[in-house]
Amino acid sequence: MEIRQYTEAMEENNLSPFAARSNRSVGRRIPEEPCQIRTEYQRDRDRIIHSKAFRRLKHKTQVFISPEGDHYRTRLTHTLEVAQIARTVARALCLNEDLTEAIALGHDLGHTPFGHAGESALNDIMPGGFKHNQQSLRVVEDLESGTGLNLTWEVCDGILNHTGSGLPSTLEGQVVRIADRVAYINHDIDDAIRGGILQVADLPSFCLDVLGREHRNRINTMVKDLIVTSWNKHQISMSSQVQQATDKLRQFLFEHVYIYAEAQAEETKARHILQHLFVHCVKFPQDLPAEFRGQTVGVERAVCDYIAGMTDRYAIAQFKQLFIPRSFAIPDSSITALGLGANKKNVESGRKIYGDSE
């Protein structure tokens, strides 16, 4: 018996009747020979972790654009927190941890630079709109490595439906969908407190009474409630009281953190950068990297793929290169040739040598 088959037998014997079994996957778009060691969902997880899109998440904004400090979340640390929370729930409910982890690790691969400000900017300018969950699916199906990652249907379904009105077909996907919200609600509060935007006392008293006053207590309450409420059921959900407190806390963040004045000012700049890059690249598609030129999807779709894949700092660098004039300096050798070596300081100050007046 191969190691993979042994793992599949363990899944069959130990997982919940509601769990997804890797040997019963709908399959991949392009059929592949099974791995001797890893199950189908384990292979998907590994492909995501080794992808360039996953590595780029470390330089993509979660909420605060270019924060000054090493302890603020990025899109990558958010993804890891989602995966940790989701695996805890999946293990407790005897669901498939490998499928859960693969969906969690891949759910934000298509997110733009500059967080939700970047998503909003592309949504406004891209014909047909832009949603990061749809872009994440596009990354794993088409863009990564030029042909996509050829993931299983269940992982793709979980990635596509982790947000919005759609509901994942597997319980593992439903776990990730809620774990995503649990993670960002709590770590965005933590980052806002660290940034001086909030204090714990500012949070709604009802939410603190139900969920807890400390970061770890709130996560613990949400996770335990999710497990207890979903136990032996064919749906993942919270109890009504915890769900109400969670929703109220999320609404509070939208009203007091996500529209914070200073953050909004930076988001306006971020929108400006991405939309100007979009317009320029549509007008001059020859400036696109080779892998985005001449695609059958059309120039606007290709430009959108290019910009959505950028990190924050790469987008800023491209904007500077295209729209910001470069500084000009006279090299020392030229100063000497002009016989101005003794008056170098005057050249640098730009006054006496050139007769500039004050």
Residue pairs with C-beta under 8 A, 6 or more apart in sequence:
1 9
2 36
2 37
3 36
3 37
4 34
4 35
4 36
4 37
4 38
4 39
7 22
7 39
7 42
8 21
8 22
8 23
8 39
11 19
11 21
11 22
11 23
11 39
11 96
12 21
12 23
14 94
15 21
15 94
15 95
15 96
16 93
16 94
16 95
16 171
16 232
18 95
18 171
18 233
18 234
19 93
19 94
19 95
19 96
19 171
19 172
20 41
20 95
20 96
20 99
20 154
20 170
20 171
20 172
21 96
22 39
22 40
22 41
22 42
22 96
22 98
22 99
23 39
23 40
25 40
25 41
25 152
25 153
25 154
26 152
26 153
26 154
27 152
27 153
28 40
28 150
28 151
28 152
28 153
29 141
29 148
29 150
30 150
32 150
34 40
35 42
35 43
38 46
39 98
40 152
41 96
41 98
41 99
41 102
41 152
41 154
41 155
42 98
42 102
44 99
44 102
44 106
44 149
44 151
44 152
44 155
45 98
45 101
45 102
45 105
47 149
47 151
48 54
48 102
48 105
48 106
48 109
48 140
48 149
48 151
49 105
51 109
51 139
51 144
51 145
51 149
52 144
52 145
53 109
53 110
53 139
53 143
53 144
53 309
54 76
54 79
54 105
54 106
54 109
56 309
56 311
57 74
57 75
57 76
57 79
57 108
57 109
57 111
58 74
58 75
58 76
59 74
59 311
59 312
59 313
59 314
60 74
60 75
60 76
60 111
60 112
60 113
60 114
60 115
60 311
60 312
61 74
61 75
61 113
61 114
61 115
61 117
61 118
61 270
61 312
62 72
62 73
62 74
62 75
62 77
62 78
62 115
62 184
62 187
62 188
62 191
63 73
63 115
63 116
63 184
63 188
63 191
63 192
63 257
63 258
63 263
64 72
64 191
64 195
64 263
65 114
65 115
65 117
65 263
65 266
65 267
65 270
65 312
66 266
66 312
67 191
67 195
69 194
71 194
72 191
72 194
72 195
73 81
73 187
73 188
73 191
75 108
75 111
75 115
77 187
78 108
78 183
78 184
78 187
79 104
79 105
79 107
79 108
81 183
81 187
82 104
82 107
82 176
82 179
82 180
82 183
83 100
83 101
83 104
83 105
85 179
85 182
85 183
85 219
85 223
86 100
86 101
86 103
86 104
86 175
86 176
86 179
87 97
87 100
87 101
87 104
88 223
89 95
89 100
89 175
89 178
89 179
89 223
89 226
89 227
89 230
89 236
90 96
90 97
90 100
90 172
90 175
91 97
92 227
93 171
93 175
93 227
93 230
93 231
93 236
95 171
95 172
95 175
96 170
96 172
99 154
99 155
99 158
99 170
99 172
99 173
100 172
100 175
100 176
102 151
102 155
102 158
103 154
103 155
103 158
103 159
103 162
103 168
103 172
103 173
103 176
104 176
104 179
104 180
106 136
106 140
106 151
106 155
106 159
107 133
107 136
107 158
107 159
107 162
107 176
107 180
108 132
108 136
109 136
109 139
109 140
109 144
109 159
110 132
110 133
110 134
110 135
110 136
110 137
110 138
110 139
110 308
111 118
111 119
111 132
111 135
111 136
111 308
112 118
112 119
112 121
112 122
112 130
112 132
112 135
112 274
112 307
112 308
112 310
113 270
113 274
113 307
113 310
113 311
113 312
113 314
113 315
114 121
114 267
114 270
114 271
114 273
114 274
114 312
114 315
116 258
117 266
117 267
117 270
117 271
118 270
118 271
118 274
118 308
118 315
119 130
119 131
119 132
120 271
121 270
121 271
121 274
121 275
122 130
122 274
122 278
122 304
122 307
122 308
123 129
123 130
123 131
124 271
124 275
125 274
125 275
125 278
125 279
126 278
126 300
126 304
127 300
130 304
130 308
131 163
131 164
132 163
132 308
133 159
133 160
133 161
133 162
133 163
133 164
134 160
135 305
135 308
136 159
136 160
137 156
137 159
137 160
138 305
139 148
139 309
140 148
140 149
140 151
140 155
140 156
140 159
141 148
141 149
141 151
141 156
142 148
143 305
143 309
146 291
154 169
154 170
154 172
154 173
157 168
157 169
157 170
157 173
158 168
158 170
158 172
158 173
158 176
158 177
160 166
161 167
161 168
161 169
161 173
161 177
162 168
162 173
162 176
162 177
162 180
163 177
163 180
167 174
167 177
168 174
168 176
168 177
171 230
171 234
171 235
171 236
174 235
174 236
175 226
175 236
177 236
178 226
178 236
178 237
178 238
181 246
181 250
182 219
182 222
182 223
182 226
182 246
185 246
185 249
185 250
185 253
186 215
186 218
186 219
186 222
187 215
188 253
188 257
189 198
189 203
189 215
189 218
189 249
189 253
189 257
190 215
192 198
192 253
192 257
192 260
193 199
193 200
197 256
197 257
197 260
197 263
198 256
198 257
200 208
200 213
202 256
203 249
203 252
204 248
204 249
204 252
206 245
206 248
207 245
207 246
207 248
207 249
207 252
210 221
210 241
210 242
210 244
210 245
211 217
211 218
211 221
211 222
211 242
211 245
211 246
211 249
212 218
212 220
212 221
221 242
222 238
222 242
222 246
225 238
225 239
225 242
226 236
226 237
226 238
228 239
229 237
229 238
229 239
229 242
230 236
230 237
237 243
238 246
257 263
273 315
273 316
273 319
274 307
274 315
276 319
276 322
276 323
277 307
277 315
277 318
277 319
277 322
278 303
278 304
278 307
280 287
280 322
281 287
281 288
281 303
281 306
281 307
282 299
282 300
282 303
285 293
285 299
285 302
285 303
286 293
287 322
288 302
288 303
288 306
289 306
292 302
292 303
292 305
292 306
293 302
295 301
295 302
297 305
307 315
310 318
330 347
332 344
335 341
335 344
335 347
340 346
340 347
340 353
343 352
343 353
346 352
346 353
347 353
350 356
351 358
